[in-house]
Amino acid sequence: MSERPATLHERILTEVRENILTGTWPPGHRIPFEVEMAAAYGVSRMTVNKALTQLTREGYLERRRKGGTVVARPRGQSAVMRIADIGEEVRASGASYAFTLLRAALRSADAETEGLLRGLLPGRPILDLEYVHIADGAPFCHERRLINLDVVPEAQAVDFATEQAGAWLLRQIPWSAAEHVIRAVAPAAPVARHLGLGAATPCLEIVRRTVLEYRPVTFARFTYPGHAHQLIATFSPQSGG
């Protein structure tokens, strides 16, 4: 069965998303005015406005009063906790920061990946990364990360041995939803070895998934030595829950 032709509304959505995700329109870039886009696509201004409103809800764009519409900067926090750059976290504690890329593999998604990057079909391209983050010369955190290359194709061209993936994603890629799962674990033997721990040493594990318009962007699992890490959240009576 042949696919139905895309409507002009869908074409606007697709082409604007592609301009943003490929970096053609970087964060902060002012996109053409609605009247200009309407003329370029041969549609009414109402059709353009409807598409841009949808893209704003999805987190791609930011509408500014008297300033036009610009590409949104990647969001830095979720509804429950901030998505932090580990390098900033280490430096904020007064320690020096470094990282080591242990593994970088371009491969196809498999059954395990489907469970980690929810909604990604087997066979789709992913980037599989593994890091150790270091504070003052000592292991601070182990990271396993999967990146969906259907959503972030430009990640293939980045040297993640010199550019930390989490920090790069925060700067470059918008996201519309995030999930954190936090638990106490006994680390797997390879993870314990990279952290310089015994296999039974209690650790804090944070699993993070980010999504863009219902498509998985990245999965990350961070494992911290339990004795050296804690989570602090501040609440108010007005915060609900």
N, C-alpha and C positions, 0 to 999 in steps of 0.2 A: 504494500500500500504506500503510495507516495505521500510525503508530508504536506500538510496544507501550507499555502504561502503565508509568510508572516504579514501581519497587518502593519500599517505605517506606525501605529502606536508601539507595537512590539519591536519594530526596526529601530525606533528612537531609543527605547530602553536598552536594546542590545548594543547599539553603537556607542551610547554614552558610557555604559558599563565597561566596554572594551577599552575606550579611551582612558578610563580611570585605572583599570586593573593593569594595563600595559605601561602605565606611566606617561602616556602621551599628554594627559592632563594631570599634573601632579597636585598634591594637596595644596589648597589655597588658590589654585588657578580659577579665574573667572571664566565661566563657560559663556557661549554666545547668548545674547538676549533672546527672549521668547519670539519676538517678531522676526529676528534673523533666522532662527531655527525653523519657524513656520514657513518662511520663504524658501529656505534650503530644501526642506522635505516636501513642500507643496501641500501642507496641511493647514488647518485652522490653528490659531493661537491657543484655543481651548484644548486641542489635542496635545500640543506641546506642554501646556501647563499641567495637564493630567499626568503625562509621563514624568515630568520633573518632580511633581508632588509625590508620586510613587517612589522615585529614586531617593527623595529626601527622607521618606519614611524608612527606607531600607538602609539608610546611613551613608549613601554615596555622596550626597550633596547637602549643602547648607544654604538656606535662603536668607539673605541679608537685606534688611530694609534699606532702601536707597543704594545698596551696594551690589545688587544683582545676585546671581547664584554662583557659588564657588564649590570646588571639590572639597568635601569634608576631610579634615585631618583624622588619621586613625584614632579611634577612641582609646583612652587609657584606663578605663575602669568599667566594671560590670555593676549590676545592681547590688551585689553582696560584698565584693571586695575588689581592691585595685589590682589590675594586671600590671605587675611590676617588672621592670628591667632588672635582672639579677645583678648586673654590673653596678647599677645605681644603688641597689640594696646593699651590696658589699661596701662600696665607697662611702655610703651614708653612715656606716658603722665605724668609719675611720680606718678601715683596712685597705690594702692595695688589692686590686682585682686583676685576675688573668683567667683565661680559659683554655682548654685543650679539646680540640675536635678528635674524638676517638674513631668515629666512623661516619662516612657519608656515602649512601648508596642510592642510586637512581634505579627504581624497580617498579614492577607492577603490583597493584594491590592484591592481597590474598584474603583468605577467610579471616585471619587474625586482624588484618587492617580494616576489614569491613566492620568488625566489632569495635575498633578503636576510633576510626573516623566514620562515625555513624552515617549511613546513607550513601557511602562511596561504593560503587559497584566493583567487584573483582575485575582485575585486568586494567584498571585505570592507572595512569602514571602517578607515582608518589616519590618524594624525597625522604629518605629514612636517615636521621641524624642522631648522633650520640655525643654528649659532651660531659666533661667534668669542669665545674666552675671552681675557682680557687681564690681563697682569701688569705692574704699574707703568707702565701706559699703552701698553705694546707688545703686539702679538699673541703669544699664548702657545700657542694650540691652536685648530684648526678642528674643529667637530663636525657631523656629519650624523646625525640620529636619526629612527627610525621607531618609532611606538608602536602596538601592536595594540589598537584600541578595543573589540574584542570582549572582551578580558581587562581592559582599563583604561578603561572608559567614562567615569569621572569626569575623565579628563585633558581632555576637551572643555571643561570649565568652568574650567580653570586658565589664568591669564594668564601664559604662559611668557616674555613680555617682561620681567616683573618677578620671576618665579619660575623659577630654572634647572631644566630638566627632569630632568637626572640626579640632582640633589640631592633633588628632589621625589619621584622614583621610589624612591630609596633609603629615604626616610622612610616612604612610604605603601604600597608594593606588595611583598608577599613573592615570592620566587622559589625554585625548587627545583633548578635547574641553570644553569650558566653556561659560556660558552666564550670564550676569548680567542685571537685570531690576531694575531701580531706580525710585521711585516716592514718592510724598507726600501723606500721608493718614491720616485719622482719625482712631485710633486703635479700634479694636474690644474690647468690654467691658472686657473680661477676660485678654487680653493683657494689656489694660490700667491699670487694677487693679494690675497686677504683676509689672508694671513699676511705680506704685504710681501716676498715672496721671488721670485727668478728661477725660471722654469719648470723648470730642471734642478737646482735645489737639492735635495740629499738630505733626505728627511724620514723620520721614524719614524711608522708607521701602526699603530694598535691597533684591531682590530675586535672588538666584544663583542656577544654574543647572550645573552639571558637567557630562561629557559623556566619556566613554572609548570604543573606537571602535564601535561607534554608539549605544552603550547600556547605558542607564541612570545609573549613579553611585549614585548621591545624589541630593536631592532638599533641599534648606535651605531658610527660610524667616527670615530676621533680622529686627526688629523694634526698632528704636532709638528715644528717645525724641527729637523733632525737635530743641528745644532751646539749646541742649547740644551736637549736632553732626553736622559735615559738611564734605563734600567731596572736596578734592583739587586735581586737575590734572594739570600736567605741560606738555606743548606742545612746539614743535619747528617747524620752517617752513619746516624742512625735514621730519616731522612725517606724513605728508600726511593728508587726510581727508579734 
